[in-house]
């Protein structure tokens, strides 16, 4: 995940809100790249610049409120080549105006508007004047949607007064206003609830595009994805059983997932691993054995589960588990 802000103004525990202030444009360049992913930063007036970040890191969800003088950030192919893990970022514009450009699309964002973009593809985000925005950054595999499907939504304005934006934009605004209360088990669960809400909003946006020529099987993919999600605990879940449940051939099933940039088996494995990862890091699940969590999500062979979990997340499930939370005195 992104590093903690490089120039902390407030000391505190790792679970606390971190505030970082940049007193020069050079400091801002370093701060932004260390807090998100490596970026090139440009300003028409770097001598008269100020910027501040307020951030929380909840499991693998990074929540950052950005307040700064107008400037632009650029994610270039050379910077992307230095990164390993794949992330999405979601912008909620709180004040001022932003222009997001990615995948040959351009979105003008005003207060209340939302937009998603992918750190693994080039993008530009420009702010013409002073602004305030909330940025959520999370791994691709945290969503229960194929990354290829979400790619159809990059640099697309999701308005605060349309569709699910009417509910999700106010919720995200409240996140920005209440970063300090997101702690402990409730903060951990709220982080995952937030990502689930975003998945729901993205799925809704995709469903509203019946004539999507880039992904002609989007509706079928959505039905299959929901079926898989509902049956992840079944160890017998397989491409053959998924195809049979939808009265299509396994070849057609593979073609549908190929359009979304993944495979059926990979998607099933990724969703099972992500659910296991969530429960292993959930303090409220600390009493459950690793093998019980694995079995709950369809992994019947504990040794196999341990191997593929380590391959996916860099460490075995037993050491990945979140330490027991410390009791803190009231302030």
Backbone bond lengths (Angstrom), bond angles and torsions (degrees), N, CA, C in turn:
res aa  C-N    CA-C-N  psi(-1)  N-CA   C-N-CA  omega(-1)  CA-C   N-CA-C  phi
1 X - - - 1.447 - - 1.520 109.76 -
2 X 1.364 117.13 165.62 1.451 119.79 179.54 1.508 111.30 -61.11
3 X 1.308 116.38 150.35 1.455 120.93 179.41 1.514 110.46 -70.83
4 X 1.331 116.16 162.09 1.461 120.43 174.72 1.515 108.92 -66.07
5 X 1.341 118.68 154.70 1.452 120.93 179.22 1.525 112.26 -50.60
6 X 1.325 116.41 141.14 1.452 120.75 -169.75 1.517 113.44 -81.22
7 X 1.328 118.86 -20.18 1.459 121.23 -175.04 1.525 108.45 -125.29
8 X 1.341 118.54 72.31 1.455 120.07 -173.42 1.510 112.81 -67.77
9 X 1.323 115.95 133.02 1.457 121.19 174.28 1.511 110.53 -94.29
10 X 1.343 117.63 -26.49 1.451 122.37 179.58 1.520 108.59 -119.63
11 X 1.321 116.71 126.34 1.456 120.25 174.58 1.510 108.89 -82.83
12 X 1.340 116.96 154.76 1.455 119.46 179.43 1.503 110.25 174.35
13 X 1.300 116.78 -176.16 1.452 121.01 178.81 1.514 109.64 -76.78
14 X 1.335 115.10 168.22 1.463 119.86 179.41 1.512 110.93 -63.45
15 X 1.339 116.29 -21.30 1.457 120.43 -177.99 1.520 111.99 -87.77
16 X 1.335 117.58 -1.73 1.459 121.34 -174.31 1.521 110.84 -91.15
17 X 1.341 114.79 165.61 1.459 120.12 171.35 1.518 108.24 -67.64
18 X 1.316 116.68 130.81 1.452 122.00 177.84 1.527 108.82 -104.77
19 X 1.318 116.09 130.64 1.459 121.23 177.96 1.520 109.06 -115.80
20 X 1.323 116.56 132.30 1.456 121.44 179.94 1.516 108.70 -133.48
21 X 1.331 115.56 134.90 1.466 121.65 -177.99 1.521 108.83 -120.91
22 X 1.306 116.95 133.63 1.461 122.44 176.28 1.526 108.84 -104.55
23 X 1.311 115.53 125.53 1.468 120.36 -179.11 1.526 112.17 -98.66
24 X 1.326 117.11 -0.80 1.460 121.15 175.91 1.513 107.70 -147.83
25 X 1.336 115.57 162.76 1.451 118.98 -179.17 1.523 110.91 -69.48
26 X 1.333 117.67 -31.97 1.467 120.76 176.85 1.528 110.21 -64.05
27 X 1.332 116.63 -41.51 1.464 120.16 176.20 1.526 110.89 -61.75
28 X 1.323 116.68 -39.15 1.462 120.87 -179.03 1.531 111.32 -64.48
29 X 1.320 116.02 -40.95 1.466 119.90 178.27 1.527 110.28 -57.18
30 X 1.334 116.33 -46.99 1.467 119.97 -179.68 1.517 111.19 -66.61
31 X 1.320 116.16 -41.90 1.465 121.06 -176.55 1.521 111.77 -64.27
32 X 1.323 117.07 -45.14 1.465 121.23 -179.25 1.524 110.95 -63.85
33 X 1.320 116.81 -44.42 1.459 120.21 -177.58 1.523 111.84 -67.41
34 X 1.336 117.59 -34.72 1.455 120.69 -179.63 1.528 111.91 -78.88
35 X 1.319 117.28 -24.65 1.461 120.74 -177.26 1.524 112.17 -89.08
36 X 1.329 117.62 -22.20 1.466 121.40 179.41 1.529 108.84 -121.80
37 X 1.307 116.17 -110.63 1.466 123.65 172.92 1.523 106.73 -126.94
38 X 1.337 119.43 161.54 1.466 120.05 -179.87 1.529 112.26 -54.92
39 X 1.332 115.57 131.45 1.461 122.65 -176.62 1.516 109.96 -140.04
40 X 1.337 116.50 150.67 1.457 121.97 166.23 1.530 107.37 -92.25
41 X 1.330 116.48 135.47 1.460 121.87 -176.59 1.521 108.75 -121.57
42 X 1.331 116.38 134.39 1.472 121.31 -178.58 1.520 110.34 -131.38
43 X 1.339 115.31 147.16 1.458 121.16 177.51 1.521 109.16 -145.12
44 X 1.342 115.41 142.17 1.464 119.26 177.21 1.520 111.48 -77.47
45 X 1.333 117.59 -15.84 1.470 121.48 -179.70 1.526 109.32 -141.89
46 X 1.346 117.65 68.73 1.465 120.05 -176.12 1.521 114.10 -65.24
47 X 1.334 117.64 -19.90 1.469 119.94 -178.62 1.524 112.43 -74.78
48 X 1.339 116.80 -17.65 1.468 120.93 -177.77 1.529 108.64 -121.13
49 X 1.338 115.12 60.85 1.458 119.54 -172.72 1.519 110.70 -120.99
50 X 1.326 114.92 145.58 1.470 120.46 170.49 1.531 108.04 -144.93
51 X 1.314 116.53 148.29 1.454 120.53 -179.98 1.515 111.68 -156.78
52 X 1.326 115.92 150.85 1.463 121.28 179.88 1.527 109.55 -144.88
53 X 1.330 115.69 141.75 1.458 122.52 173.27 1.524 109.28 -120.08
54 X 1.329 115.93 137.11 1.462 122.48 167.59 1.524 105.78 -120.74
55 X 1.336 117.71 127.15 1.456 118.56 -170.88 1.518 112.22 -141.40
56 X 1.339 113.90 153.11 1.458 123.68 169.38 1.513 107.61 -131.66
57 X 1.319 116.31 142.87 1.459 121.71 173.11 1.512 107.32 -116.25
58 X 1.329 117.00 109.67 1.456 123.39 -178.77 1.520 108.07 -113.25
59 X 1.346 115.22 103.67 1.448 120.88 -174.58 1.530 108.35 55.71
60 X 1.333 119.18 -116.68 1.460 120.09 -179.99 1.527 112.60 -106.38
61 X 1.312 117.08 16.92 1.458 121.75 175.45 1.515 109.04 -105.48
62 X 1.319 116.35 118.49 1.460 122.43 176.21 1.527 108.52 -98.93
63 X 1.339 116.28 124.86 1.459 122.12 -178.96 1.523 107.33 -117.30
64 X 1.322 117.42 117.86 1.462 121.11 -173.77 1.534 109.89 -132.35
65 X 1.322 115.77 124.83 1.463 121.33 171.37 1.529 107.80 -94.15
66 X 1.316 116.57 123.42 1.459 122.68 -176.61 1.523 108.99 -112.37
67 X 1.347 116.21 126.11 1.464 122.18 175.66 1.521 107.50 -128.45
68 X 1.323 118.06 122.56 1.464 118.93 -173.72 1.519 111.73 -161.42
69 X 1.344 113.49 168.59 1.456 122.69 169.82 1.526 108.63 -72.02
70 X 1.319 116.70 155.02 1.454 121.29 -178.52 1.518 112.96 -55.87
71 X 1.350 116.78 136.73 1.456 123.43 176.73 1.529 107.29 -168.47
72 X 1.312 117.58 -175.85 1.467 120.89 177.53 1.524 109.64 -134.80
73 X 1.338 115.66 150.87 1.461 121.70 175.27 1.520 107.78 -121.76
74 X 1.349 115.40 146.82 1.461 121.14 -173.75 1.525 109.17 -135.70
75 X 1.321 115.33 127.03 1.471 122.40 175.64 1.520 106.53 -103.99
76 X 1.318 116.76 112.67 1.461 121.96 -172.17 1.535 110.32 -106.23
77 X 1.345 117.27 161.39 1.472 119.90 178.01 1.519 113.26 -55.92
78 X 1.335 117.93 -38.25 1.470 119.69 -179.30 1.524 111.29 -66.66
79 X 1.323 117.76 -35.64 1.460 120.57 176.98 1.527 111.02 -71.20
80 X 1.324 115.80 -38.76 1.475 120.17 179.16 1.523 110.26 -61.32
81 X 1.328 117.27 -36.76 1.464 121.38 -177.64 1.524 112.38 -62.87
82 X 1.332 117.79 -19.32 1.464 120.82 -179.30 1.532 112.04 -85.86
83 X 1.322 117.66 -9.75 1.460 121.26 -173.06 1.512 110.81 -100.01
84 X 1.322 115.54 147.25 1.456 121.32 179.20 1.517 111.70 -101.78
85 X 1.335 117.67 -60.88 1.455 120.52 -173.80 1.527 110.46 -80.89
86 X 1.337 115.63 152.18 1.455 122.07 -174.85 1.522 109.45 -101.30
87 X 1.330 115.75 132.92 1.462 121.25 -178.08 1.527 110.92 -129.51
88 X 1.326 115.21 150.08 1.454 122.64 163.07 1.525 108.05 -103.25
89 X 1.329 115.05 151.28 1.457 120.97 171.34 1.522 107.91 -124.85
90 X 1.302 115.54 140.25 1.457 120.94 176.08 1.518 108.10 -118.31
91 X 1.332 116.18 129.38 1.458 121.62 177.29 1.515 110.41 -104.60
92 X 1.322 116.40 130.71 1.457 122.39 166.72 1.518 106.86 -113.51
93 X 1.319 116.74 114.62 1.453 120.23 -179.92 1.528 109.01 -76.95
94 X 1.330 116.59 124.70 1.465 121.97 -178.18 1.526 112.11 -104.07
95 X 1.324 117.83 -34.80 1.464 122.48 177.34 1.525 107.96 -154.89
96 X 1.333 116.44 148.44 1.448 120.10 -177.35 1.521 111.67 79.62
97 X 1.336 115.54 -171.85 1.465 122.21 -176.64 1.518 110.25 -126.19
98 X 1.330 116.37 142.20 1.463 121.99 177.38 1.517 109.35 -126.67
99 X 1.327 115.69 152.42 1.465 122.11 173.01 1.519 106.99 -123.76
100 X 1.328 116.13 118.21 1.461 122.78 179.93 1.526 108.95 -108.06
101 X 1.337 116.28 129.69 1.455 121.96 -179.65 1.524 108.59 -125.92
102 X 1.321 117.26 123.86 1.460 123.26 174.03 1.525 109.32 -161.26
103 X 1.321 116.33 146.68 1.462 122.61 175.12 1.530 112.38 54.61
104 X 1.341 116.50 39.98 1.464 122.71 178.55 1.527 112.63 63.43
105 X 1.328 116.45 23.26 1.464 121.28 174.54 1.524 109.25 -122.82
106 X 1.312 116.02 154.58 1.459 121.57 179.81 1.525 109.03 -135.48
107 X 1.331 116.35 130.61 1.454 121.74 179.58 1.521 109.14 -122.96
108 X 1.323 115.92 129.13 1.465 121.90 173.53 1.520 107.53 -96.47
109 X 1.319 116.30 119.77 1.459 121.96 -173.12 1.526 110.38 -110.40
110 X 1.324 114.71 125.67 1.458 121.59 176.12 1.524 108.69 -115.43
111 X 1.328 117.99 169.14 1.475 119.68 -175.24 1.526 113.13 -48.48
112 X 1.340 115.03 127.83 1.450 122.02 -179.17 1.516 113.47 98.73
113 X 1.333 118.03 -19.73 1.464 121.41 -177.39 1.529 111.29 -78.18
114 X 1.326 115.13 148.59 1.458 123.20 179.09 1.521 109.97 -119.79
115 X 1.332 116.71 151.21 1.469 121.37 173.68 1.517 108.61 -157.30
116 X 1.334 115.49 146.22 1.453 121.58 179.69 1.519 109.55 -111.63
117 X 1.332 116.47 148.86 1.456 121.32 175.32 1.517 109.00 -148.91
118 X 1.329 115.34 161.38 1.456 123.41 -170.33 1.526 108.98 -111.40
119 X 1.360 116.83 123.11 1.459 119.27 -178.15 1.524 112.57 -71.84
120 X 1.325 117.86 -8.43 1.460 120.59 -178.55 1.526 112.25 -94.03
121 X 1.321 116.48 5.61 1.464 121.09 174.37 1.525 108.47 -133.27
122 X 1.331 118.06 150.14 1.465 120.00 -176.72 1.530 111.81 -58.80
123 X 1.322 115.47 142.80 1.469 120.22 174.13 1.522 109.40 -153.32
124 X 1.321 114.25 162.00 1.461 122.64 173.05 1.515 108.21 -130.21
125 X 1.324 116.45 136.13 1.461 122.35 175.62 1.516 106.76 -128.76
126 X 1.330 116.01 117.79 1.467 121.12 -173.39 1.521 110.94 -122.23
127 X 1.327 115.22 138.67 1.461 123.17 177.21 1.527 107.61 -122.66
128 X 1.332 115.95 119.53 1.462 119.68 -172.90 1.524 112.10 -73.82
129 X 1.330 118.24 -29.61 1.462 122.06 -177.57 1.525 108.46 -147.02
130 X 1.338 116.69 -170.41 1.459 120.35 -179.24 1.529 110.41 -52.41
131 X 1.324 115.91 141.44 1.458 119.40 -175.20 1.527 109.79 -150.77
132 X 1.325 113.85 168.71 1.474 122.68 171.57 1.522 106.73 -143.19
133 X 1.330 116.51 130.42 1.459 120.47 -178.11 1.521 109.57 -143.91
134 X 1.319 116.03 154.44 1.462 122.01 174.14 1.517 107.70 -108.88
135 X 1.340 117.39 129.84 1.454 123.01 -179.49 1.524 108.66 -118.87
136 X 1.326 115.72 126.73 1.457 121.88 172.01 1.515 108.05 -110.15
137 X 1.321 116.08 129.19 1.461 120.62 179.95 1.523 108.63 -124.51
138 X 1.351 116.05 130.92 1.458 120.51 -175.10 1.527 108.79 -152.52
139 X 1.347 118.20 154.07 1.470 120.49 -178.61 1.522 111.87 -65.76
140 X 1.311 115.88 152.26 1.468 121.47 175.32 1.520 111.54 -50.08
141 X 1.340 115.98 -46.35 1.461 118.85 -172.04 1.520 113.82 -77.69
142 X 1.332 117.69 2.79 1.464 119.46 173.28 1.525 111.31 -76.08
143 X 1.327 117.03 -21.77 1.457 121.64 179.43 1.524 110.61 -85.63
144 X 1.335 116.11 148.00 1.463 118.82 173.83 1.527 110.44 -94.23
145 X 1.329 115.39 37.52 1.462 123.89 174.24 1.519 108.42 -130.55
146 X 1.329 119.32 142.37 1.464 120.27 174.80 1.521 110.99 -61.13
147 X 1.327 115.82 138.96 1.464 119.79 -179.49 1.524 111.30 -58.25
148 X 1.332 116.97 -33.61 1.455 119.73 178.59 1.515 112.73 -62.86
149 X 1.335 117.07 -34.75 1.460 120.21 177.52 1.522 110.82 -69.86
150 X 1.347 116.42 -44.21 1.458 120.00 179.37 1.519 110.27 -63.10
151 X 1.335 116.49 -28.95 1.454 120.24 178.15 1.515 114.07 -59.01
152 X 1.345 117.17 -22.94 1.463 120.19 176.89 1.524 112.32 -73.40
153 X 1.353 117.10 -9.83 1.473 121.08 -176.37 1.521 113.00 -107.06
154 X 1.331 118.17 -5.23 1.457 119.12 -176.34 1.525 110.67 -60.36
155 X 1.360 114.14 145.15 1.468 121.29 179.64 1.523 111.98 52.31
156 X 1.328 116.02 39.56 1.462 122.34 175.38 1.519 108.26 -119.33
157 X 1.314 116.42 125.58 1.463 120.70 -178.90 1.523 110.27 -70.14
158 X 1.339 116.18 126.19 1.457 122.64 172.23 1.523 106.96 -110.89
159 X 1.309 115.63 104.55 1.463 121.47 -168.29 1.523 111.86 -74.41
160 X 1.319 115.21 150.31 1.465 121.92 -179.93 1.514 112.26 -70.27
161 X 1.340 117.62 -18.02 1.469 120.16 -175.35 1.528 112.23 -110.49
162 X 1.352 116.59 17.96 1.465 119.82 -179.48 1.524 110.15 -134.42
163 X 1.337 115.84 146.03 1.462 121.28 174.82 1.514 112.86 52.88
164 X 1.328 115.68 -142.67 1.466 120.66 -179.24 1.520 112.35 -72.31
165 X 1.334 117.09 -11.20 1.460 120.23 175.21 1.516 112.46 -58.31
166 X 1.343 117.03 -27.37 1.467 120.32 178.98 1.521 111.50 -61.37
167 X 1.336 117.09 -31.79 1.465 120.36 -179.55 1.525 112.20 -98.27
168 X 1.318 116.73 -38.33 1.460 119.70 -172.09 1.527 111.60 -79.05
169 X 1.322 118.45 -35.50 1.460 119.92 178.38 1.531 111.77 -61.21
170 X 1.349 120.14 -46.81 1.477 119.10 175.95 1.529 112.92 -61.82
171 X 1.340 117.02 -37.15 1.457 120.16 177.84 1.522 110.87 -62.02
172 X 1.341 116.54 -44.87 1.454 120.15 179.96 1.523 111.19 -65.67
173 X 1.330 116.51 -36.09 1.464 120.05 176.94 1.521 110.19 -60.99
174 X 1.334 116.70 -40.93 1.461 120.55 178.08 1.531 111.48 -65.56
175 X 1.320 117.93 -32.81 1.467 120.25 174.12 1.530 110.18 -57.94
176 X 1.329 115.65 -46.80 1.464 119.74 -179.03 1.516 111.76 -61.61
177 X 1.336 116.24 -35.61 1.460 120.33 -176.42 1.526 112.74 -81.57
178 X 1.343 117.77 -13.09 1.470 120.37 -172.52 1.526 112.58 -132.39
179 X 1.316 117.28 38.20 1.457 120.45 -179.64 1.522 112.22 -58.30
180 X 1.336 116.23 -32.80 1.462 119.21 -174.20 1.522 113.52 -70.80
181 X 1.338 118.75 -18.49 1.468 119.86 -178.46 1.529 112.29 -92.71
182 X 1.317 117.45 -2.28 1.467 121.01 -178.21 1.523 109.41 -87.20
183 X 1.331 116.62 84.96 1.459 119.73 -178.01 1.520 110.00 -145.95
184 X 1.342 115.45 164.59 1.452 120.83 176.26 1.518 112.90 66.39
185 X 1.335 116.66 -163.16 1.470 120.65 -179.21 1.523 113.61 -58.16
186 X 1.334 117.40 -37.29 1.466 119.37 -179.55 1.523 110.89 -67.04
187 X 1.343 117.39 -39.06 1.459 119.91 177.13 1.517 111.95 -65.38
188 X 1.328 116.08 -39.40 1.468 121.31 177.87 1.529 110.41 -60.33
189 X 1.318 116.53 -47.51 1.466 119.87 -178.77 1.527 111.23 -68.90
190 X 1.315 116.99 -37.23 1.461 119.69 179.13 1.520 110.74 -64.42
191 X 1.322 117.29 -34.87 1.465 120.29 177.19 1.526 110.34 -59.44
192 X 1.333 116.42 -46.10 1.460 119.50 179.90 1.522 111.39 -70.97
193 X 1.330 117.34 -35.03 1.468 119.93 175.93 1.526 110.75 -62.00
194 X 1.327 115.50 -37.41 1.463 120.08 179.29 1.523 110.89 -63.37
195 X 1.326 117.10 -45.57 1.466 120.34 178.85 1.526 110.06 -64.35
196 X 1.336 117.32 -37.70 1.468 120.11 177.44 1.526 111.23 -63.74
197 X 1.332 116.58 -39.21 1.466 120.33 177.36 1.531 110.46 -62.67
198 X 1.318 116.22 -41.38 1.462 119.41 178.78 1.519 110.97 -64.76
199 X 1.336 116.97 -39.81 1.468 119.77 176.02 1.520 110.90 -58.87
200 X 1.341 115.65 -42.25 1.466 120.37 179.56 1.521 110.84 -63.70
201 X 1.326 116.79 -42.76 1.457 119.94 179.60 1.526 111.10 -65.72
202 X 1.327 117.36 -42.95 1.461 119.99 179.19 1.531 110.87 -63.51
203 X 1.335 116.49 -42.43 1.465 119.79 178.61 1.523 110.71 -61.89
204 X 1.332 116.37 -39.38 1.461 120.52 178.36 1.523 110.98 -63.86
205 X 1.335 116.36 -42.55 1.465 120.27 178.52 1.534 110.52 -62.83
206 X 1.328 116.76 -40.47 1.463 119.77 178.98 1.521 111.42 -67.52
207 X 1.340 116.43 -37.47 1.469 120.33 179.31 1.524 111.74 -65.91
208 X 1.319 116.95 -24.61 1.463 120.94 -179.47 1.527 111.66 -81.00
209 X 1.329 117.17 4.79 1.469 121.17 -178.01 1.523 109.66 -120.30
210 X 1.322 117.28 69.61 1.471 119.54 -176.33 1.515 113.83 -66.13
211 X 1.320 117.01 -20.26 1.471 119.96 -177.51 1.524 111.78 -101.47
212 X 1.317 116.07 28.40 1.455 120.85 -179.66 1.526 110.20 -67.22
213 X 1.323 117.34 102.55 1.467 121.06 -177.83 1.526 111.99 -76.65
214 X 1.349 117.06 -21.49 1.462 119.23 179.18 1.530 110.68 -70.02
215 X 1.335 116.99 -33.41 1.457 122.21 178.84 1.532 108.24 -130.33
216 X 1.329 117.88 78.99 1.467 121.22 -173.43 1.528 113.65 -63.72
217 X 1.333 117.72 -19.54 1.455 120.13 -179.46 1.532 111.59 -103.31
218 X 1.326 116.99 26.62 1.463 120.63 -174.25 1.528 112.14 -59.63
219 X 1.336 117.53 -41.11 1.465 119.81 -178.84 1.524 110.90 -65.56
220 X 1.333 116.63 -44.87 1.459 120.45 178.08 1.524 110.34 -63.47
221 X 1.316 117.38 -42.36 1.458 121.08 178.72 1.523 110.76 -58.94
222 X 1.322 116.69 -40.79 1.454 120.32 178.87 1.524 111.93 -61.72
223 X 1.330 117.01 -43.31 1.466 120.46 179.09 1.529 110.86 -64.51
224 X 1.324 115.46 -42.98 1.472 119.61 -179.58 1.530 110.16 -65.38
225 X 1.305 116.38 -43.18 1.466 120.11 -179.90 1.527 110.93 -60.09
226 X 1.324 116.67 -42.56 1.471 119.60 179.17 1.529 110.67 -66.42
227 X 1.327 117.46 -36.43 1.462 120.94 176.99 1.527 110.65 -63.79
228 X 1.322 116.14 -45.56 1.463 119.98 178.91 1.524 110.78 -60.98
229 X 1.319 116.59 -44.61 1.473 120.57 -178.46 1.526 110.73 -60.71
230 X 1.327 116.89 -36.82 1.466 120.60 -178.48 1.520 112.48 -77.02
231 X 1.337 117.50 -14.50 1.463 120.22 -174.69 1.529 113.21 -122.62
232 X 1.330 117.27 19.11 1.457 120.37 -178.18 1.522 112.42 -60.39
233 X 1.316 117.75 -30.12 1.470 120.27 -177.35 1.517 112.63 -73.76
234 X 1.305 117.82 -11.78 1.465 121.27 -178.46 1.528 109.74 -81.53
235 X 1.347 118.56 112.80 1.467 119.37 -179.28 1.523 113.12 -61.34
236 X 1.335 117.71 -21.14 1.464 121.22 -178.53 1.524 112.85 -84.92
237 X 1.329 117.48 -1.14 1.463 120.13 179.54 1.531 109.07 -61.96
238 X 1.332 116.39 128.12 1.460 121.27 -175.63 1.520 108.82 -154.42
239 X 1.336 118.14 167.04 1.466 119.11 175.25 1.527 112.63 -54.02
240 X 1.328 117.34 -39.49 1.469 119.61 -178.87 1.524 111.15 -64.78
241 X 1.336 117.71 -43.72 1.468 120.04 -179.25 1.523 111.26 -69.79
242 X 1.325 117.52 -34.72 1.466 120.91 177.78 1.527 109.68 -66.37
243 X 1.333 116.71 -45.13 1.470 120.42 179.57 1.521 110.81 -61.91
244 X 1.335 116.75 -43.76 1.463 120.26 -179.09 1.517 111.53 -62.98
245 X 1.333 117.54 -37.99 1.464 121.22 -179.40 1.520 112.14 -66.68
246 X 1.343 116.64 -20.76 1.469 120.21 -178.57 1.527 112.17 -112.29
247 X 1.340 116.61 9.42 1.460 122.36 174.66 1.526 112.67 57.37
248 X 1.342 114.30 41.77 1.462 120.47 176.27 1.523 107.87 -130.66
249 X 1.315 116.54 164.28 1.464 120.42 177.35 1.524 109.61 -78.28
250 X 1.323 116.09 157.06 1.466 118.98 176.82 1.534 110.37 -63.93
251 X 1.308 117.19 -30.91 1.472 119.57 177.61 1.520 110.66 -63.54
252 X 1.332 116.48 -44.36 1.461 119.73 178.36 1.534 110.44 -64.59
253 X 1.325 116.00 -39.30 1.466 119.93 177.68 1.526 110.79 -59.03
254 X 1.323 116.72 -45.58 1.463 120.10 179.59 1.532 111.10 -62.61
255 X 1.330 116.89 -37.72 1.468 120.13 178.73 1.524 111.45 -64.34
256 X 1.342 116.25 -39.46 1.463 120.73 179.61 1.526 110.30 -61.32
257 X 1.326 117.41 -44.19 1.462 120.50 -178.93 1.523 111.71 -74.82
258 X 1.325 116.28 -30.45 1.459 118.72 176.86 1.522 110.80 -62.61
259 X 1.329 117.18 -37.08 1.466 120.98 176.90 1.519 111.32 -60.54
260 X 1.347 116.70 -30.68 1.452 121.49 -179.08 1.522 112.32 -90.06
261 X 1.318 117.61 3.62 1.451 121.56 174.70 1.513 115.20 83.66
262 X 1.335 118.39 23.20 1.455 120.93 179.29 1.520 109.06 -149.42
263 X 1.335 117.05 -173.83 1.455 122.12 175.12 1.520 108.82 -122.29
264 X 1.316 117.11 162.60 1.463 120.73 -178.87 1.527 110.47 -62.81
265 X 1.332 116.16 -50.09 1.463 119.67 -177.18 1.529 111.10 -62.55
266 X 1.327 115.96 -41.00 1.455 119.50 179.21 1.524 110.82 -64.21
267 X 1.327 116.67 -39.07 1.463 120.68 -179.01 1.525 110.85 -66.24
268 X 1.338 117.40 -43.68 1.463 120.94 178.22 1.522 110.02 -61.67
269 X 1.332 116.76 -46.10 1.465 120.60 -179.07 1.530 111.29 -63.83
270 X 1.330 116.87 -42.92 1.459 120.65 -178.77 1.519 111.52 -63.36
271 X 1.338 116.95 -43.80 1.463 119.41 -179.36 1.528 111.24 -67.73
272 X 1.332 117.82 -37.78 1.461 119.73 176.32 1.525 110.83 -64.05
273 X 1.324 116.71 -45.40 1.461 120.06 179.87 1.519 111.82 -63.23
274 X 1.320 117.29 -40.35 1.465 119.90 -179.53 1.520 110.70 -64.61
275 X 1.321 118.27 -40.47 1.462 120.30 177.98 1.524 111.13 -66.88
276 X 1.324 117.32 -39.25 1.467 119.82 174.95 1.522 110.63 -62.96
277 X 1.336 116.58 -44.68 1.463 120.28 179.83 1.518 110.77 -58.74
278 X 1.322 117.14 -43.66 1.464 120.61 179.43 1.523 111.22 -58.65
279 X 1.334 116.15 -46.76 1.459 119.24 -175.38 1.526 111.38 -71.70
280 X 1.324 117.87 -32.19 1.452 120.05 177.21 1.524 111.54 -66.38
281 X 1.327 117.61 -30.65 1.460 121.17 179.85 1.521 113.08 -92.52
282 X 1.317 117.02 -2.14 1.464 121.26 -178.08 1.531 108.96 -85.54
283 X 1.340 119.14 117.03 1.475 120.40 179.65 1.525 112.95 -58.11
284 X 1.320 117.21 -27.71 1.461 119.70 -179.19 1.523 112.27 -75.18
285 X 1.336 117.47 -9.65 1.469 121.72 177.60 1.528 111.84 -106.73
286 X 1.328 117.30 12.08 1.463 120.86 -174.01 1.515 112.87 -64.53
287 X 1.327 117.73 -23.33 1.460 120.73 -178.61 1.523 112.83 -79.04
288 X 1.326 117.96 -12.98 1.465 120.96 -175.76 1.522 110.64 -89.39
289 X 1.312 115.60 139.56 1.464 120.93 178.63 1.528 110.55 -67.59
290 X 1.330 115.41 149.64 1.466 120.33 178.05 1.524 110.30 -56.86
291 X 1.325 116.96 -42.21 1.467 120.17 -178.45 1.525 111.39 -64.22
292 X 1.330 116.73 -34.00 1.465 120.32 179.21 1.528 110.75 -68.65
293 X 1.326 116.50 -39.66 1.462 120.25 177.55 1.529 109.85 -66.02
294 X 1.320 116.75 -42.81 1.463 120.11 178.96 1.525 110.54 -60.97
295 X 1.337 117.18 -45.79 1.464 120.66 -179.10 1.518 111.39 -64.76
296 X 1.319 116.78 -33.60 1.470 120.76 179.80 1.522 111.04 -60.75
297 X 1.347 116.55 -27.29 1.459 120.14 -178.16 1.520 112.28 -111.29
298 X 1.344 116.56 26.21 1.461 119.98 168.65 1.505 116.46 92.59
299 X 1.348 118.89 4.37 1.457 121.31 178.59 1.536 108.60 -96.44
300 X 1.316 117.10 103.73 1.459 120.29 -175.88 1.529 112.10 -89.66
301 X 1.310 118.29 -18.33 1.464 123.09 -179.69 1.524 108.17 -103.95
302 X 1.341 117.16 107.49 1.463 121.43 -174.73 1.523 112.02 -63.40
303 X 1.327 117.02 -39.24 1.469 119.73 -179.65 1.526 111.11 -66.22
304 X 1.333 116.61 -42.83 1.472 120.58 176.63 1.516 110.58 -61.36
305 X 1.334 116.77 -43.95 1.468 120.55 178.75 1.524 110.50 -58.66
306 X 1.327 116.96 -45.94 1.459 120.09 -178.59 1.522 111.44 -60.31
307 X 1.336 116.90 -40.51 1.472 120.65 -178.95 1.522 111.39 -65.12
308 X 1.330 117.21 -48.51 1.466 118.29 -175.26 1.533 110.85 -75.01
309 X 1.332 117.74 -28.14 1.462 119.93 175.29 1.529 109.74 -65.42
310 X 1.316 115.88 -44.95 1.464 119.35 179.07 1.522 110.89 -63.29
311 X 1.314 117.17 -39.94 1.467 120.03 178.54 1.522 111.38 -63.30
312 X 1.338 116.85 -34.55 1.468 120.70 -177.28 1.518 112.67 -80.59
313 X 1.341 117.64 -38.36 1.460 120.65 -170.29 1.524 114.40 -119.26
314 X 1.327 117.42 1.22 1.451 119.92 171.88 1.511 116.38 86.98
315 X 1.306 119.07 -1.71 1.452 122.11 177.95 1.521 109.40 -157.46
316 X 1.333 117.18 156.93 1.466 119.16 -178.69 1.524 111.01 -68.36
317 X 1.325 117.34 156.70 1.467 119.99 -175.88 1.523 113.60 -61.12
318 X 1.332 118.21 -30.91 1.460 119.95 -178.55 1.526 112.05 -65.17
319 X 1.332 118.39 -37.30 1.462 120.71 179.78 1.524 112.43 -88.91
320 X 1.339 116.67 -17.04 1.463 119.66 178.09 1.520 111.47 -71.89
321 X 1.314 116.53 -25.85 1.456 122.09 -174.50 1.523 110.52 -55.84
322 X 1.324 115.89 137.45 1.469 122.33 -179.12 1.532 109.46 -64.61
323 X 1.343 117.44 135.76 1.466 119.06 174.77 1.519 110.97 -62.88
324 X 1.322 116.23 156.49 1.455 120.77 178.02 1.512 110.05 -60.06
325 X 1.337 119.04 134.87 1.445 121.49 -177.16 1.518 112.43 -64.91
326 X 1.357 116.75 142.09 1.444 121.51 176.62 1.516 110.56 -81.71
327 X 1.329 116.86 146.62 1.466 121.16 175.75 1.510 108.48 -80.75
328 X 1.321 116.99 128.29 1.457 121.61 -178.86 1.509 109.59 -114.33
329 X 1.332 115.06 141.29 1.468 119.12 178.05 1.511 110.22 -73.77
330 X 1.299 115.53 152.30 1.460 120.10 179.01 1.494 110.69 -68.68
331 X 1.305 117.37 143.71 1.465 120.95 -179.25 1.500 110.52 -84.41
